[in-house]
Amino acid sequence: MKKVFYIVSFLLSLTAFSQNQVLFEKANALYNEGKYAEAIDNYNAILDTGNHSADLYFNLANAHYKLNNIAPSVYFYEKALQLAPNDDDIKNNLSFAQNMTIDAIDVIPEAGLSKLLKSITNTMSFDNWAKTAIGLVFCFVVLFLIYYFAYSTWRKRLTFIGSITSLLLLCLSLVLAFHKYNLDKKDNPAIVFAQESKVKSDPNSRSEESFRLHEGTKIQVLESYNDWKKIKLSDGKMGWIDSKDIKLLNHI
């Protein structure tokens, strides 16, 4: 029975992939014809099947950009960038989309050491740092065994230095892996979708208005309370915004 289940699942996945490929090509053709709204419908149909890729998000963002849909274009470029963080085309198009936004928010510069640590940590994902640590454990064990059983002085010396180096790099990789984990855990970005949203000092509609945000602005969500989200801007400003006015990037 299990074999039959796996075969059926495999065939269904092949069928879904084939259908999505047809939809993707159809959407691209509609986009090239200037039928951007229809292209968006087809791209969204693919998303509804649970299929997500950088190319899909990128093309969907391009279609929204053509229609001057500020918030969706920024949102989907950001989604594409999450899956392909080194893609220059995505970065460039995201910059164009961000130029359409109203809010001009300064970025608080980080201190030298903090900036360097964050830069090094973000060179790899948490999974890759963990894999690096596992590889270094293997190197340490092999080099230590060679050192233990070696007879010649020069081989003992080289393997001892190599094993110590591996151990130090292992410790560094573990530190960076956990730092990356904590950074990712705290990173909860969202895009403002409301044309204009009032940010309050407290999580209720009767509280004092702190400032206003407009569609396409990227924010960080710190916590939730009922239908409100506590947010922070890149310039350090904080406040509470109605959950309906934003869309989280880390959620599908």
C-alpha atoms as one frame of an Amber mdcrd trajectory, in Angstrom:
protein
   0.000   0.000   0.000   2.838   2.380   0.834   4.375   1.883  -2.608   1.034
   2.683  -4.261   0.699   5.822  -2.100   4.201   7.022  -3.066   3.541   6.382
  -6.757   0.228   8.267  -6.660   1.855  11.168  -4.756   4.696  11.294  -7.289
   2.265  11.333 -10.231   0.163  14.065  -8.597   3.262  16.194  -7.983   4.316
  15.755 -11.623   0.840  16.792 -12.775   0.866  19.855 -10.497   4.339  20.826
 -11.741   3.200  20.484 -15.351   0.092  22.597 -14.733   2.114  25.274 -12.947
   4.611  25.366 -15.798   1.766  25.947 -18.263   0.338  28.702 -16.046   3.780
  30.314 -15.682   4.357  30.380 -19.450   0.831  31.714 -20.004   1.392  34.444
 -17.416   4.704  35.415 -19.014   3.015  35.623 -22.435   0.265  37.846 -21.011
   2.907  40.036 -19.373   4.761  40.442 -22.674   1.459  41.430 -24.320   0.956
  44.151 -21.717  -1.935  42.333 -20.027  -0.484  42.767 -16.562  -3.667  42.234
 -14.521  -4.334  38.915 -16.274  -0.706  37.901 -15.813  -1.044  38.607 -12.075
  -4.100  36.334 -11.884  -2.120  33.477 -13.410   0.925  34.032 -11.197  -1.372
  34.067  -8.149  -2.959  30.809  -9.317   0.498  29.214  -9.104   1.039  30.644
  -5.609  -2.309  29.166  -4.548  -0.945  25.681  -5.294   1.848  26.213  -2.759
   4.556  26.681  -5.386   6.974  29.485  -4.533  10.159  30.553  -6.311  12.279
  33.659  -6.776  11.372  33.810 -10.494   7.662  33.620  -9.731   7.821  36.378
  -7.110  10.047  38.492  -9.363   7.697  38.282 -12.345   4.674  38.926 -10.130
   6.399  42.009  -8.696   7.219  43.241 -12.216   3.554  42.957 -13.237   2.427
  44.919 -10.179   5.123  47.527 -10.834   3.796  48.035 -14.363   0.365  48.765
 -12.856   1.882  51.147 -10.263   0.745  48.881  -7.436   3.360  50.130  -4.989
   2.879  47.870  -1.971   2.481  44.559  -3.882   5.481  45.298  -6.109   7.735
  46.051  -3.111   6.337  43.061  -1.227   6.959  40.533  -4.000  10.422  41.907
  -4.823  11.263  41.451  -1.140   9.879  37.904  -1.259  12.020  37.171  -4.325
  15.066  38.629  -2.576  14.538  36.317   0.394  14.920  33.332  -1.935  17.702
  34.844  -4.067  19.523  37.375  -1.849  22.406  37.929  -4.293  20.324  38.559
  -7.413  21.221  42.000  -8.805  18.123  42.240 -11.032  15.844  41.814  -8.029
  17.814  44.391  -6.032  17.694  46.924  -8.877  13.972  46.511  -9.501  13.267
  46.693  -5.773  15.081  50.038  -5.691  12.849  51.334  -8.506   9.735  50.181
  -6.646  10.921  51.771  -3.392  11.373  55.075  -5.237   7.586  55.155  -5.685
   6.973  55.140  -1.926   6.181  58.361  -0.051   7.903  57.781   3.281  11.571
  58.777   3.443  13.014  57.016   6.472  16.628  57.379   7.521  18.702  54.390
   8.575  20.542  54.521  11.882  24.163  53.520  11.152  25.509  50.596  13.148
  28.706  50.748  15.176  31.890  49.396  13.571  32.229  46.100  15.475  28.498
  45.367  15.439  28.324  46.074  11.712  31.332  43.814  11.009  29.894  40.948
  13.074  26.512  41.226  11.393  28.134  41.381   7.950  30.184  38.227   8.591
  27.199  36.406  10.109  24.975  37.183   7.122  27.447  35.753   4.608  25.760
  32.363   5.160  22.444  31.024   6.377  22.034  29.285   9.741  21.926  25.893
   7.970  25.175  26.593   6.116  26.931  27.725   9.301  25.733  24.511  10.983
  27.002  22.415   8.046  30.334  24.229   8.226  30.565  23.398  11.942  29.853
  19.711  11.232  32.541  19.688   8.537  35.030  21.222  10.957  34.182  18.584
  13.582  35.043  15.930  11.011  38.310  17.715  10.127  39.247  18.023  13.790
  38.628  14.319  14.478  40.590  13.179  11.401  43.536  15.494  12.090  43.612
  14.542  15.761  43.641  10.827  14.909  46.452  11.364  12.423  48.344  13.333
  15.078  47.762  10.599  17.690  48.979   7.745  15.480  51.702   9.621  13.571
  55.343   8.743  14.212  57.250  11.510  12.486  57.709  14.804  14.334  56.837
  17.042  11.365  53.561  15.184  10.739  52.601  15.436  14.411  53.399  19.126
  14.381  51.365  19.853  11.233  48.339  17.800  12.285  48.404  19.318  15.787
  48.348  22.838  14.330  45.624  21.769  11.881  43.466  20.188  14.587  43.749
  23.237  16.856  42.897  25.511  13.921  39.876  23.339  13.101  38.748  23.474
  16.715  39.014  27.266  16.826  37.146  27.610  13.523  34.536  25.161  14.830
  33.925  27.356  17.885  33.718  30.443  15.665  31.240  28.724  13.310  29.030
  27.720  16.235  29.044  31.276  17.590  28.138  32.667  14.157  25.478  29.983
  13.644  23.710  30.880  16.891  24.108  34.584  16.183  22.532  34.042  12.764
  19.709  32.087  14.390  19.017  34.950  16.795  19.159  37.536  14.006  16.686
  35.536  11.904  14.426  35.038  14.904  14.281  38.779  15.566  13.904  39.640
  11.872  10.164  39.951  11.219   9.745  42.414   8.338   6.470  43.563   6.861
   5.247  45.909   4.139   2.575  48.555   4.672  -0.326  47.842   2.303  -2.743
  50.561   3.426  -2.586  53.719   1.325  -2.135  55.611   4.580  -1.939  54.159
   8.081  -1.990  55.930  11.444   0.618  54.585  13.837  -0.537  54.871  17.445
   1.349  55.242  20.727  -0.650  52.351  22.255  -2.496  49.329  20.799  -5.957
  50.893  20.561  -7.710  53.256  18.180  -8.290  55.926  20.867  -4.608  56.401
  21.704  -2.489  59.294  20.475  -1.246  59.232  16.894   2.564  59.001  16.733
   3.099  59.265  12.978   1.715  58.046   9.658   3.015  55.543   7.147   2.136
  54.959   3.523   1.969  51.985   1.185   5.194  50.211   0.289   7.124  51.175
   3.435   9.099  48.353   5.030   8.876  47.942   8.795   9.951  45.516  11.515
   7.254  43.865  13.638   8.317  43.514  17.278   5.230  42.041  18.926   1.474
  41.530  18.611  -1.465  42.487  20.810  -5.008  41.661  19.686  -5.399  43.276
  16.236  -2.332  45.489  16.628   1.355  45.094  15.810   4.150  46.939  17.536
   6.539  48.126  14.831   9.940  49.733  14.517  11.309  51.786  11.630  14.891
  51.859  10.420  15.295  55.307  12.029  14.347  53.913  15.453  10.752  55.199
  15.649   8.259  52.788  17.217   4.502  52.553  17.522   1.429  50.364  17.082
  -0.222  49.744  13.713  -3.457  47.998  12.770  -2.687  44.429  11.629  -4.936
  44.879   8.587  -2.661  47.638   7.254   0.443  45.473   6.831   1.530  42.170
   5.310   4.276  40.086   6.903   7.118  38.995   4.621   8.011  35.854   6.566
   4.534  34.423   6.101   3.210  32.957   2.862
